[in-house]
Amino acid sequence: MRRFASVWFPDWPIDRLRRARRTRDVSCPSARPDDTPFILTEQGATGLRVAAANIAANRLGIGPRLRFADARSRAPHLQAEPVDRAADTAALEALGLWATRWTPLSAVDGIDGLRLDITGCARFFGGEGALLTEIGERFARDGISCRIGAGPTPGAAWALARHGDRRVNVCRADQEVRLSLKDLPVQGLRLSEDAERLLRRFGLTRIGQLYDIDRTALTRRFASRQAADAVRLRLDQALGLMSEPLTPLRPPPDYAARQSYVDPLISGDGLTAGLAILSETLCRQLERDGKGARDFTLTAYRSNGTASFVSLSTARPVRDPAHVQRLFRDRIERIDPGFGIDLLVFAATRPDSLEVEARHLSAELAPGPVDTAALSALADRLTARLGEGAVRLACPVNSHDPQRGETMQPFEGRMPDWQYALGTPRGDRPVRMFDRPEAVDVLAEVPDGPPVRFVWRRVPRRVKRADGPERIAPEWWRTFNAEARARDYYRIEDEDGRRYWVFREGLYQDGRGGTPRWFVQALFA
């Protein structure tokens, strides 16, 4: 059975601001104890309103949605600041990533909560009760007030977290969901304010009152069918009659290994030793399935509720622990232990079958000049040191146009086949071309014939041999260019032995007018 946990932070804007300023300025209102009334404000439809309030302000009857003028009248010495929703959202996402220490499926739920899919995770923490207790204690230790709900559906967990009678409310796996939700207010169904107001007008204040109402009769009570459908949808989701997808902040890894520490790590040597243990464990998992991985991520969870991670990709699937540790040697220094790291998680994604190449006993009997395994290892080391995309390779493009014949792509562990890139053997073409063709003056025996003499870079040259033409027409199906003309390419050699690749742009009597022009495209090595 699926199990979900909903973590609600009722004072999230205040707690986030207090944590952000805790070490910067102890004199600011949000960093002092809650003995001074303090609120965060935001602009509403009818003026300035209270977005969040601390404990001292709550004691005076000041809470969210109260008009600022009314709040000031209740506490003349009230201190206020504008709420920073962007910073709250960014900090909540960071907290959601830190919550992946308990489950890989963690998502942000609204502006003040997290949704966790804890299916199958409780056994790693001594049971679901121990897991929920640890979650609450961790957040409380970091100065974040929270309420937790757990149930078989995300909707039930959400309702229990916000409207349950305890800080931790659980709908057990063997307990009826209807029984757990029947006494909770209809606000626990995540409805709009208009829908809640209309339900209260009908005398429907508890979720249990909606169980026995006929769906057709419920629809007739609402002014719009859309509002009635929203009530039925939320009720069905809470009761498990309709599924509700969860989109995690980070895709769950295919393979992972974790190591927790009673005494937090505070040095780079500890990180290196932990990575060595985790890489051995992870590579054994890959070897067991006969696979390798191309993406690796090391995540360090600090004891103060923050997390840091480093990632890298390899050219082709690998599972050699020594090679993986060598790649992370420089990047692991980017992780700041801070107040101490109490959990390391090493994850691998993009698994694929690992190709095992047969090697000759003698190096002289190797079948080819290129060792792709060694080349991939070199590319991995360069990428780890220089960054993603630093190692690129010229790859052929399925185009007859020489200027479109290649593109630079990241090295994927395989050498491209240039000879048969188009399915048919290409002619003798130079390895490199000029960025821009250079114009030349050409003298030919016949207008459509190969050049006999030409002047390039102010130096006259006589042609000794010529081969061609190779006629290439414009690729009209890619990009239409009215000025593009067919080209005749020639391979020529002068009296000094230099070989050139030249072309004539345009054909005589092709109806396009003008005189064809000659260019040097490249030199042969």
ZAMARGU-4260 file (C-alpha; in steps of 0.2 Angstrom, whole numbers, plus 5000, padded with zeros to 4 digits):
<rodrens>
0) 5000/5000/5000 | 5006/5017/4996 | 5010/5029/5010 | 5012/5048/5010 | 5018/5061/5022
5) 5013/5079/5022 | 5024/5091/5031 | 5016/5108/5034 | 5026/5123/5040 | 5012/5135/5047
10) 5025/5149/5051 | 5036/5146/5036 | 5039/5164/5031 | 5044/5169/5049 | 5055/5153/5051
15) 5063/5156/5035 | 5068/5174/5038 | 5073/5169/5056 | 5085/5156/5049 | 5092/5167/5036
20) 5096/5181/5048 | 5101/5170/5063 | 5120/5171/5060 | 5120/5188/5051 | 5111/5201/5063
25) 5105/5196/5080 | 5097/5213/5082 | 5084/5211/5068 | 5066/5208/5075 | 5065/5191/5066
30) 5081/5185/5074 | 5076/5189/5092 | 5065/5178/5103 | 5046/5180/5100 | 5043/5193/5113
35) 5041/5207/5101 | 5026/5207/5090 | 5032/5206/5072 | 5023/5203/5056 | 5027/5201/5037
40) 5015/5210/5025 | 5010/5209/5007 | 4998/5219/4996 | 4981/5212/4995 | 4965/5216/4984
45) 4959/5228/4997 | 4976/5235/5004 | 4990/5229/5014 | 4987/5213/5024 | 4997/5202/5036
50) 5005/5187/5027 | 5013/5179/5043 | 5015/5184/5061 | 5026/5178/5075 | 5020/5171/5092
55) 5020/5187/5101 | 5009/5194/5087 | 4997/5179/5088 | 4994/5182/5106 | 4987/5199/5102
60) 4975/5191/5089 | 4986/5196/5074 | 4986/5183/5061 | 4987/5180/5042 | 4974/5189/5031
65) 4971/5203/5044 | 4972/5220/5037 | 4988/5230/5042 | 4978/5244/5049 | 4969/5233/5061
70) 4985/5224/5066 | 4993/5241/5070 | 4978/5246/5081 | 4980/5230/5091 | 4998/5233/5093
75) 5004/5251/5091 | 5023/5245/5093 | 5021/5232/5080 | 5036/5229/5069 | 5033/5224/5051
80) 5042/5220/5035 | 5037/5215/5017 | 5036/5196/5014 | 5048/5189/5001 | 5039/5176/4992
85) 5053/5172/4980 | 5065/5169/4994 | 5052/5158/5003 | 5049/5148/4987 | 5068/5145/4984
90) 5071/5140/5002 | 5056/5128/5002 | 5063/5120/4987 | 5080/5118/4995 | 5072/5111/5010
95) 5063/5099/4999 | 5079/5093/4992 | 5086/5091/5009 | 5071/5080/5013 | 5077/5067/5000
100) 5087/5060/5015 | 5071/5051/5020 | 5064/5047/5003 | 5069/5050/4985 | 5051/5056/4981
105) 5050/5074/4988 | 5040/5088/4981 | 5035/5105/4986 | 5016/5106/4992 | 5010/5124/4990
110) 5019/5139/4997 | 5021/5131/5015 | 5023/5112/5014 | 5031/5097/5008 | 5024/5081/5001
115) 5034/5065/5003 | 5031/5048/4996 | 5037/5037/5010 | 5032/5020/5003 | 5044/5007/5008
120) 5056/5019/5016 | 5050/5017/5034 | 5059/5001/5037 | 5076/5010/5035 | 5072/5021/5050
125) 5064/5008/5062 | 5046/5010/5056 | 5034/5023/5051 | 5032/5031/5068 | 5051/5032/5070
130) 5052/5040/5053 | 5039/5053/5056 | 5046/5057/5074 | 5064/5060/5066 | 5056/5071/5053
135) 5048/5082/5066 | 5063/5082/5077 | 5075/5087/5063 | 5064/5102/5058 | 5062/5107/5076
140) 5080/5106/5079 | 5083/5119/5065 | 5070/5131/5072 | 5056/5126/5060 | 5039/5123/5067
145) 5029/5109/5058 | 5014/5098/5058 | 5015/5081/5050 | 5001/5070/5043 | 5003/5053/5035
150) 4990/5042/5026 | 4987/5031/5011 | 4984/5046/5000 | 4992/5063/4998 | 4975/5072/5001
155) 4972/5062/5017 | 4990/5066/5023 | 4987/5085/5019 | 4971/5086/5028 | 4978/5077/5044
160) 4994/5088/5044 | 4983/5104/5044 | 4968/5100/5053 | 4973/5085/5064 | 4972/5087/5083
165) 4991/5082/5086 | 5007/5088/5079 | 5009/5071/5071 | 4993/5063/5064 | 4993/5046/5056
170) 4980/5036/5047 | 4987/5019/5049 | 4988/5007/5034 | 4975/4995/5042 | 4963/5010/5046
175) 4949/5016/5036 | 4952/5033/5027 | 4934/5038/5029 | 4935/5036/5048 | 4951/5047/5049
180) 4944/5061/5039 | 4925/5061/5044 | 4928/5074/5059 | 4939/5085/5050 | 4933/5102/5042
185) 4930/5104/5024 | 4945/5115/5023 | 4955/5099/5023 | 4949/5095/5005 | 4960/5109/4998
190) 4945/5118/4990 | 4944/5136/4985 | 4937/5150/4997 | 4921/5151/4987 | 4918/5132/4987
195) 4921/5132/5006 | 4909/5147/5009 | 4895/5138/4999 | 4897/5122/5008 | 4896/5131/5025
200) 4880/5140/5019 | 4873/5123/5016 | 4878/5117/5033 | 4891/5105/5027 | 4906/5109/5038
205) 4914/5092/5040 | 4921/5080/5027 | 4911/5066/5034 | 4895/5075/5029 | 4899/5074/5011
210) 4900/5055/5011 | 4882/5050/5010 | 4877/5065/4999 | 4872/5060/4981 | 4884/5067/4968
215) 4870/5073/4957 | 4862/5082/4972 | 4879/5090/4976 | 4880/5096/4959 | 4863/5104/4959
220) 4868/5114/4975 | 4882/5123/4966 | 4880/5137/4955 | 4893/5130/4942 | 4897/5113/4937
225) 4915/5117/4938 | 4915/5120/4957 | 4905/5104/4960 | 4917/5094/4950 | 4931/5102/4960
230) 4923/5096/4977 | 4920/5079/4970 | 4938/5078/4963 | 4946/5083/4980 | 4935/5071/4990
235) 4939/5056/4978 | 4958/5060/4979 | 4957/5061/4998 | 4948/5044/4999 | 4959/5036/4986
240) 4945/5034/4973 | 4956/5044/4961 | 4975/5044/4959 | 4985/5060/4962 | 5002/5061/4954
245) 5017/5067/4963 | 5031/5076/4953 | 5047/5075/4963 | 5060/5089/4964 | 5073/5077/4958
250) 5070/5061/4948 | 5073/5046/4959 | 5090/5037/4955 | 5091/5020/4948 | 5104/5015/4960
255) 5109/5023/4976 | 5120/5020/4991 | 5119/5029/5008 | 5130/5031/5023 | 5125/5040/5039
260) 5137/5046/5053 | 5134/5048/5071 | 5148/5061/5072 | 5146/5073/5058 | 5160/5074/5045
265) 5169/5091/5046 | 5184/5088/5034 | 5187/5084/5016 | 5196/5068/5021 | 5180/5061/5029
270) 5171/5065/5012 | 5184/5056/5002 | 5184/5041/5013 | 5165/5041/5013 | 5165/5042/4994
275) 5177/5027/4993 | 5165/5016/5003 | 5149/5022/4994 | 5157/5020/4976 | 5162/5002/4980
280) 5144/4998/4986 | 5136/5007/4971 | 5147/4998/4958 | 5143/4981/4966 | 5125/4985/4963
285) 5129/4989/4945 | 5140/4974/4943 | 5126/4963/4950 | 5114/4968/4936 | 5128/4968/4923
290) 5126/4987/4920 | 5136/5003/4921 | 5130/5021/4924 | 5134/5037/4915 | 5128/5050/4928
295) 5134/5050/4946 | 5129/5062/4960 | 5136/5064/4977 | 5124/5072/4990 | 5130/5078/5007
300) 5116/5082/5020 | 5122/5094/5033 | 5115/5093/5051 | 5108/5111/5049 | 5095/5107/5037
305) 5104/5111/5021 | 5112/5100/5007 | 5125/5101/4994 | 5129/5090/4979 | 5141/5087/4965
310) 5137/5078/4949 | 5147/5072/4934 | 5143/5062/4918 | 5154/5050/4909 | 5156/5047/4890
315) 5150/5029/4892 | 5143/5018/4905 | 5156/5014/4919 | 5156/5004/4935 | 5175/5005/4940
320) 5176/5012/4958 | 5193/5018/4956 | 5189/5027/4940 | 5173/5035/4948 | 5184/5041/4963
325) 5197/5048/4952 | 5183/5058/4943 | 5176/5065/4959 | 5194/5069/4967 | 5193/5088/4961
330) 5174/5090/4962 | 5172/5084/4980 | 5182/5100/4986 | 5166/5110/4981 | 5156/5103/4995
335) 5157/5113/5011 | 5155/5103/5027 | 5148/5118/5036 | 5141/5113/5053 | 5145/5094/5049
340) 5138/5081/5037 | 5128/5067/5044 | 5122/5058/5029 | 5130/5055/5012 | 5120/5048/4997
345) 5129/5042/4981 | 5117/5039/4966 | 5119/5033/4949 | 5107/5037/4934 | 5106/5033/4916
350) 5111/5014/4918 | 5115/5004/4902 | 5123/4988/4898 | 5141/4988/4900 | 5150/4983/4884
355) 5165/4972/4888 | 5178/4973/4874 | 5189/4958/4871 | 5208/4962/4873 | 5223/4954/4865
360) 5237/4947/4876 | 5249/4957/4866 | 5247/4975/4862 | 5255/4973/4845 | 5240/4962/4840
365) 5227/4975/4844 | 5214/4976/4830 | 5213/4995/4828 | 5223/5010/4832 | 5210/5018/4843
370) 5206/5011/4861 | 5189/5018/4864 | 5189/5013/4882 | 5205/5022/4886 | 5199/5037/4875
375) 5183/5037/4885 | 5192/5037/4902 | 5203/5052/4896 | 5187/5061/4891 | 5180/5058/4908
380) 5195/5065/4917 | 5195/5080/4906 | 5176/5083/4908 | 5178/5081/4927 | 5192/5094/4927
385) 5186/5107/4914 | 5167/5105/4915 | 5153/5098/4905 | 5154/5100/4887 | 5173/5103/4887
390) 5176/5087/4877 | 5168/5088/4860 | 5170/5078/4844 | 5166/5082/4826 | 5152/5071/4820
395) 5146/5069/4802 | 5129/5075/4797 | 5118/5067/4784 | 5121/5081/4771 | 5129/5082/4754
400) 5133/5100/4757 | 5152/5101/4763 | 5148/5116/4774 | 5134/5106/4783 | 5144/5090/4783
405) 5149/5090/4802 | 5143/5096/4819 | 5152/5097/4836 | 5144/5086/4849 | 5149/5079/4866
410) 5160/5064/4865 | 5148/5049/4869 | 5162/5035/4870 | 5161/5030/4851 | 5171/5036/4836
415) 5160/5042/4821 | 5161/5033/4805 | 5165/5046/4792 | 5167/5035/4777 | 5149/5029/4777
420) 5141/5044/4785 | 5128/5045/4771 | 5126/5027/4768 | 5138/5028/4753 | 5156/5030/4752
425) 5161/5049/4751 | 5174/5055/4739 | 5191/5060/4743 | 5188/5076/4754 | 5200/5086/4765
430) 5199/5084/4784 | 5198/5103/4787 | 5190/5117/4777 | 5192/5136/4778 | 5180/5145/4789
435) 5175/5155/4773 | 5179/5150/4755 | 5192/5161/4747 | 5189/5168/4730 | 5202/5164/4716
440) 5204/5170/4698 | 5203/5154/4686 | 5208/5151/4668 | 5200/5136/4660 | 5201/5128/4643
445) 5182/5127/4642 | 5169/5136/4652 | 5162/5121/4661 | 5179/5112/4662 | 5192/5111/4676
450) 5204/5126/4679 | 5221/5126/4670 | 5228/5141/4679 | 5222/5151/4694 | 5228/5165/4705
455) 5226/5163/4724 | 5232/5175/4737 | 5241/5185/4723 | 5251/5170/4718 | 5249/5163/4700
460) 5248/5144/4700 | 5248/5131/4686 | 5237/5116/4688 | 5246/5099/4685 | 5231/5087/4688
465) 5213/5089/4690 | 5199/5078/4695 | 5180/5082/4694 | 5168/5089/4694 | 5157/5083/4709
470) 5141/5092/4707 | 5132/5097/4723 | 5115/5106/4721 | 5107/5116/4735 | 5097/5107/4748
475) 5081/5115/4745 | 5071/5104/4758 | 5081/5111/4772 | 5082/5130/4770 | 5076/5138/4754
480) 5088/5152/4748 | 5084/5160/4731 | 5102/5165/4728 | 5109/5148/4731 | 5117/5139/4716
485) 5124/5122/4711 | 5142/5120/4714 | 5155/5109/4704 | 5169/5104/4716 | 5187/5099/4709
490) 5202/5091/4717 | 5217/5099/4709 | 5236/5099/4711 | 5248/5112/4706 | 5266/5110/4700
495) 5273/5111/4718 | 5263/5096/4723 | 5250/5106/4734 | 5232/5099/4732 | 5217/5110/4733
500) 5198/5108/4734 | 5190/5121/4724 | 5173/5124/4717 | 5164/5134/4704 | 5148/5142/4711
505) 5135/5142/4697 | 5133/5134/4680 | 5134/5142/4663 | 5118/5143/4654 | 5108/5138/4670
510) 5096/5152/4667 | 5102/5161/4683 | 5112/5175/4674 | 5129/5181/4679 | 5146/5173/4678
515) 5150/5158/4689 | 5163/5162/4702 | 5178/5151/4709 | 5183/5148/4727 | 5196/5138/4736
520) 5186/5128/4750 | 5201/5118/4758 | 5218/5111/4756 | 5222/5093/4757 | 5235/5087/4770
</rodrens>
